[in-house]
Amino acid sequence: MNSSLPPFKIFSGTKSRYMAEEICKDLGVELGKMNIQHFADGEFEVSFEESVRGCEVYLVQSTFPNCDNLMELLLMIDAAKRASAKSTIAVIPYFGWARQDRKDKPRVSIAAKLVSDLLMAAGVDRVITMDLHADQIQGFFNVPVDHLYASSVFIPYIQSLKLEDLVIASPDVGGAKRANSYAKYLEVPLVLCHKQRAKANVVATMTVIGDVEGKNVILVDDMVDTAGTITKAADLMMSKGAKSVRALASHAIMSDPASENVDNSSLVEMIFTNSIPYTGPSKKVTVLSVARLFADTIRRVHNHESISSQYLFK
């Protein structure tokens, strides 16, 4: 055995390199060398520029649109397996396509299951991800899935704000469980919003269940796409007498015109993690890094230590 080989190596896809570099800095290792060659027709080829034989290989890549990010990850997994890596672990801060986790109407695909099947077919041995849109997606895999929670980053930030008369709110009934976990941990009341959609990304009506008058409200969600729901909820809270409204979400999808919607809303602040790089113009957005959370998880996985011990709550 070549003792000069590191116990594990970390590589990154194109759009998640910023995250991989932060993870490597925290772990005190160098980011692995990899080349992605693009052809004229849009096809691309992935190759490792250093040996991974016998190594634990961690591949950092969020699978947000476009589809190139998912395809890059699949090719990275395949290349690592063919290069005789001991094990191949996909580190996916944002697991895309997760909103399609069931058949909610006839003749539709279950994209989250398809993506998990693709990762399994490519040869992944383990998945590390964060704040899945639906917890049951873990069951789509036949390999271990380490499901992390951004609450370990958000809670200290909320506490640092030192807000009096704090209320935690969910912008929809589907997120009630997540918001309730925050409310229980912080020992503050929970408020719900009930919404009815006209179609995808378009909210028709919304009502508030609970009292927000004179309260500082924090809306909790897992992702923000066009920001239509979250901003409508914030405006509604203010109309009901709230003192201030902030929102936090793990994943900043932020499709146009999300930044404009946030800026024109009653929100004081919109808080995200950096699972997806946010480059928008909104001055109301605060981005918190989860690189240390993933670095610590990689360290624990490699050392066969408990991961759940780092959770504040699930």
C-alpha positions in Angstrom: 0.0 0.0 0.0 1.3 3.5 -0.9 1.2 5.3 2.5 1.5 8.7 0.7 -2.0 8.4 -0.6 -4.5 10.5 1.5 -7.3 8.7 3.3 -9.9 10.5 1.1 -10.0 12.9 -1.8 -12.5 15.6 -2.6 -13.5 16.7 -6.1 -16.0 19.2 -7.4 -18.3 19.8 -10.3 -18.2 23.1 -12.1 -21.0 25.1 -10.3 -20.2 23.8 -6.8 -16.5 24.5 -6.7 -16.9 27.4 -4.3 -18.5 25.0 -1.8 -15.8 22.3 -2.3 -13.0 24.8 -1.8 -14.6 25.9 1.6 -15.0 22.3 2.6 -11.4 21.5 1.8 -10.2 24.5 3.7 -12.0 23.4 6.8 -10.7 19.9 6.5 -7.1 21.0 5.7 -6.9 19.1 2.4 -6.4 20.2 -1.2 -9.2 20.0 -3.7 -8.6 17.2 -6.2 -7.6 17.9 -9.7 -10.3 17.2 -12.3 -10.8 18.2 -15.9 -14.2 18.7 -17.7 -13.7 19.0 -21.4 -16.6 20.5 -23.4 -17.3 19.6 -27.1 -18.8 21.9 -29.7 -22.2 20.2 -29.5 -22.5 20.7 -25.7 -21.4 17.2 -24.7 -18.7 17.0 -22.1 -16.2 14.6 -20.7 -15.1 14.2 -17.1 -11.6 12.9 -16.2 -9.6 12.8 -12.9 -6.2 14.3 -13.2 -4.8 12.3 -10.3 -5.0 8.7 -9.1 -8.0 7.8 -6.9 -7.3 4.1 -6.7 -8.2 2.7 -3.3 -9.4 6.1 -2.1 -12.7 7.3 -0.6 -13.8 9.8 -3.2 -16.2 12.7 -2.2 -17.8 14.4 -5.1 -19.3 17.8 -4.3 -22.1 18.9 -6.7 -25.6 20.4 -6.2 -28.0 19.3 -8.8 -29.8 22.6 -9.4 -30.8 23.5 -13.0 -29.6 23.3 -15.6 -29.3 19.5 -16.2 -25.6 19.8 -16.8 -25.0 19.8 -13.1 -26.7 16.4 -12.6 -25.0 15.0 -15.7 -21.6 16.2 -14.4 -22.2 14.4 -11.1 -23.2 11.2 -12.9 -20.1 11.2 -15.0 -17.9 12.0 -12.0 -19.3 9.0 -10.2 -18.8 6.7 -13.2 -15.3 8.0 -13.7 -14.4 7.4 -10.1 -15.7 3.8 -10.1 -13.8 3.0 -13.3 -10.7 4.5 -11.8 -10.9 1.9 -8.9 -11.9 4.2 -6.1 -12.6 2.3 -2.9 -15.9 4.1 -2.4 -17.7 7.0 -4.1 -19.7 9.4 -2.0 -21.9 12.1 -3.6 -22.1 15.3 -1.6 -25.2 17.1 -2.8 -26.0 20.2 -0.8 -29.1 20.8 -2.9 -30.9 17.7 -4.3 -32.7 19.0 -7.3 -35.9 17.6 -8.8 -37.1 16.8 -5.2 -40.4 18.6 -5.6 -41.5 15.7 -7.8 -41.5 13.0 -5.1 -44.9 11.4 -5.8 -47.8 11.2 -8.3 -50.0 14.1 -7.3 -52.0 13.8 -10.5 -52.3 11.1 -13.3 -49.7 10.5 -15.9 -46.7 12.3 -14.3 -43.2 11.2 -13.6 -41.6 10.9 -10.1 -38.4 12.7 -10.9 -36.9 12.4 -7.5 -37.0 8.6 -7.8 -35.6 8.7 -11.3 -32.7 10.9 -10.2 -31.9 8.5 -7.3 -32.0 5.6 -9.8 -29.6 7.4 -12.1 -27.2 8.0 -9.2 -27.5 4.3 -8.1 -26.9 3.2 -11.7 -23.8 5.3 -12.0 -22.4 3.5 -8.9 -22.7 5.9 -6.0 -22.0 4.2 -2.6 -23.3 6.9 -0.3 -25.2 10.2 -0.5 -24.7 13.2 1.8 -27.4 15.9 1.3 -29.3 18.6 3.2 -32.9 19.6 3.8 -34.6 17.4 1.2 -37.9 18.7 0.1 -39.5 15.5 1.3 -37.9 13.2 3.9 -39.1 10.1 2.2 -36.7 10.6 -0.8 -34.1 8.9 1.4 -36.0 5.7 0.9 -35.6 6.0 -2.9 -31.9 5.0 -2.4 -30.5 1.5 -1.7 -27.3 3.0 -0.2 -26.9 5.1 3.0 -28.2 8.6 2.9 -26.9 11.2 5.4 -29.6 13.8 5.6 -28.3 17.0 7.2 -30.3 20.0 8.5 -29.5 23.7 8.0 -31.1 24.3 11.4 -27.6 24.0 12.9 -26.6 27.1 11.0 -30.0 29.0 11.1 -30.7 28.7 14.8 -27.5 30.4 16.0 -28.2 33.2 13.5 -31.8 33.6 14.7 -30.6 33.7 18.3 -28.0 36.4 17.4 -30.8 38.7 16.2 -32.1 38.8 19.8 -35.7 39.4 18.6 -38.4 39.9 21.3 -42.0 38.6 20.8 -40.7 36.1 18.3 -43.0 33.9 16.3 -42.1 31.1 13.8 -44.3 30.7 10.8 -44.7 28.3 7.9 -45.7 29.8 4.5 -47.8 26.7 3.8 -49.3 23.8 5.6 -46.8 21.4 4.0 -43.9 23.0 5.8 -45.7 23.0 9.2 -43.5 20.1 10.6 -40.3 22.0 9.7 -41.5 25.2 11.2 -42.8 23.5 14.3 -39.4 22.0 15.0 -37.9 25.5 15.0 -40.7 26.8 17.2 -40.3 24.0 19.8 -36.6 24.4 20.0 -36.8 28.2 20.4 -39.9 27.8 22.7 -41.9 30.4 20.8 -45.4 30.2 19.2 -46.1 28.7 15.7 -48.3 30.4 13.0 -49.4 28.8 9.8 -50.4 30.1 6.4 -52.9 28.2 4.2 -52.5 28.8 0.5 -54.3 27.7 -2.6 -52.4 27.6 -5.9 -53.9 28.6 -9.2 -51.0 26.7 -10.9 -47.3 25.9 -10.2 -45.4 29.0 -8.9 -48.7 31.0 -8.7 -50.5 31.5 -5.4 -54.3 32.3 -5.7 -55.3 32.9 -2.1 -53.6 32.8 1.3 -54.9 33.1 4.9 -53.1 33.2 8.3 -53.8 30.7 11.1 -52.6 32.3 14.4 -51.9 35.6 15.9 -49.0 37.8 14.6 -50.1 41.2 15.8 -47.1 43.0 17.5 -44.8 40.0 16.8 -41.5 39.6 15.0 -42.1 36.8 12.5 -39.7 34.4 10.9 -41.0 32.4 8.0 -39.3 29.0 7.6 -39.2 27.1 4.3 -36.9 24.6 2.5 -36.5 26.5 -0.8 -37.5 29.7 -2.5 -38.0 29.6 -6.3 -39.9 32.7 -7.6 -40.4 34.0 -4.0 -44.1 34.4 -4.8 -45.3 32.4 -1.8 -42.8 33.7 0.8 -43.3 37.4 -0.2 -47.1 37.0 -0.3 -47.0 35.5 3.2 -44.8 38.3 4.5 -47.1 41.0 3.1 -50.1 39.2 4.7 -48.3 39.0 8.1 -47.6 42.7 8.0 -51.3 43.5 7.1 -52.2 41.4 10.2 -50.2 43.7 12.4 -46.8 42.0 12.6 -43.9 44.2 13.8 -41.4 42.7 11.3 -41.1 39.7 9.0 -38.0 37.8 8.0 -37.7 34.6 6.1 -35.2 31.8 6.0 -34.8 28.9 3.5 -32.2 26.4 2.9 -32.0 26.6 -0.8 -31.9 29.8 -2.9 -33.2 28.7 -6.3 -34.3 32.3 -6.9 -35.6 32.1 -10.4 -36.5 35.5 -12.0 -38.2 37.6 -10.8 -37.5 36.3 -7.3 -35.0 39.0 -6.3 -37.3 41.8 -7.5 -40.2 40.1 -5.5 -38.1 40.0 -2.3 -37.0 43.7 -2.7 -40.6 44.8 -3.3 -42.0 42.9 -0.4 -42.4 43.6 3.3 -39.5 41.3 4.2 -36.8 42.8 6.3 -34.4 40.1 5.5 -34.2 36.9 3.4 -31.7 34.3 4.8 -30.3 31.4 2.7 -27.5 28.9 3.0 -25.0 28.7 0.2 -26.1 25.3 -1.1 -26.9 27.1 -4.3 -24.7 30.1 -5.2 -26.8 33.3 -5.0 -25.6 36.1 -7.3 -28.7 38.2 -7.4 -28.9 41.9 -6.8 -31.2 41.9 -3.7 -29.7 43.7 -0.7 -32.2 42.0 1.6 -30.5 38.6 1.1 -28.1 37.2 3.7 -26.2 34.0 2.8 -24.9 31.7 5.5 -22.2 29.0 4.7 -22.9 25.3 5.4 -19.4 24.2 4.3 -18.3 23.5 7.8 -21.4 21.3 8.3 -20.5 19.2 5.3 -16.8 19.2 6.2 -17.7 17.9 9.7 -20.0 15.2 8.2 -17.2 14.1 5.8 -14.8 13.8 8.7 -17.4 11.8 10.7 -18.2 9.5 7.8 -14.5 8.8 7.2 -13.9 8.1 10.9 -17.1 6.0 11.3 -18.5 8.5 13.9 -22.1 9.4 14.7 -23.6 12.1 12.4 -26.9 12.5 14.3 -25.0 14.0 17.3 -24.4 17.2 15.3 -28.2 17.8 14.8 -29.9 20.4 16.9 -33.2 18.9 15.9 -34.6 17.1 12.8 
